[in-house]
């Protein structure tokens, strides 16, 4: 084991990325100085925030003064224990493990990381689990157990993926690259480094970037590409000097010395190794001192300075024996196996718990099944009880059906009586409207007959009439013809009112139909021309699509509404009122319908008359002026013919508004 360990730790890959354990935990920012953090800690109360603050101070002190860092991290651990705060204890153990790793106390570091991992597992913190596994992998790599290091680091990568933490994934990839370098699989190592370098750059993680530079440079050294490796080492050295990370500086100087040694530039190699050894002594890094002293001994021996080389070799052997004796390695491997056994026991316990849960589920299902059987029995009993009640109710229902039948007969009689009453009112209206023109026809016919009788002469002498009599006779004939046409119009309106429509709905532009019909209505001249000029206001919604309408029927309804409005305007004007006659027509698009408003500022309708305006033959106009069918026909066209609705709102003396709602579909 010792031979394997020594060979694994030789060369530039031996100590690279040691500090990744610390810096990888929180991506430490160096903008805030350690002194300011200490001052802040002195003023902070002893709570969880102080635990994190002490932990951060220890992380920043670790590369420069590990002994002081150890004091702060122990204070943080004691406070976390006192607060019984698992998350804080896990974070502190990670930092403590990093300090022990950098000091070469691998057994203690392994214990710290395993305890941290257990805490993260109880907290179900996948990112923390990934960090602990990665740090265990670093320890295993440092002591030469490369397969164990690879396995732990792969598990760290899987946990980081599960947590969705790209930065944790990048840090795991760095460790995998270092492991492949130690295995001499340099091309694989370079692939790992390339995969994570972009993540570090985007996150602004300069430590991660310098780590990648070191790893790639180590691979280039093993591939013999020394010039490229030296360039990368120097870039990383400059970056870490700016960061003040003296441990990383010592490691990189050791690796640069390795290149000088390969080139047999002994003077440069001795100078670089001496600088690395001095830095390692300043920060108490025993493992780095061991490596630098060994290389110094080899370089000094190559130049013939055997006495000094012997001194450095003795120093190297003393440090090596204190760090890597067989007993320590045996204890570390035993502890690793103990943790693996414990993990397997936990997995077995998890399986047992799962089995217990399944048994509990089966027990619950059995209980549910018994409950269902009991429910079925109860339902059967209830069904029998309900059946007995149903038989009793059946007899009662028969009695109720008989009573309901009697009620239906009574209702039909009432409906028939109402129909007869309505028919009586309708017949009275019809007789009244038709008898009026017929009375005029008869009266003017009698007058014409008397006129002819008075002017009759005996024999075959031609009838001689004066101009005055001819004019009277001509006027009588015109009145007879006019009132005859009126009686004919009343009968035609009655026929149209009673007949069903045969016109099929078709897509129609409502706005265009309104413009056309109102233009026609305004320009038309009836038998009694209107002398009331009025203003027509149109407010039409241009977003209305074509509607399924019966154009001829709806045109008739529009004309009837227009005629009704003209009558109201004429009536108000006849009363001597000073006003501007106006008819306003508007359309508006709504969710499932279109609203058409037809408004006038005429005489209006009283509250007693308003409920009857849609009744056939109901009119408030003088005898012979209106048959009372216009609004009734409009109502039937809109409600029956278009599945719409129409209602009126009126204020006597102010005007009337008809609100018509037409559906957007024909169903």
HUZI-V237929 format. One record per run of one state. SS is the DSSP state (H for helix, E for strand, L for the rest). FROM is the first residue (numbers start at 1). TO is the last residue. Records with the same first field share a line. If there is no record, write none. Layout:
SS = FROM-TO + FROM-TO
//
This chain:
L = 1-1 + 9-19 + 27-33 + 44-47 + 63-65 + 84-85 + 103-105 + 124-125 + 143-145 + 164-165 + 183-185 + 204-205 + 223-225 + 244-245 + 263-265 + 284-285 + 303-305 + 324-325 + 455-466 + 499-505 + 509-509 + 524-534 + 540-546 + 550-550 + 575-581 + 590-592 + 601-606 + 611-629 + 643-644 + 652-654 + 664-667
H = 2-8 + 20-26 + 34-43 + 48-62 + 66-83 + 86-102 + 106-123 + 126-142 + 146-163 + 166-182 + 186-203 + 206-222 + 226-243 + 246-262 + 266-283 + 286-302 + 306-323 + 326-454 + 467-498 + 510-523 + 551-574 + 607-610 + 630-642
E = 506-508 + 535-539 + 547-549 + 582-589 + 593-600 + 645-651 + 655-663
//
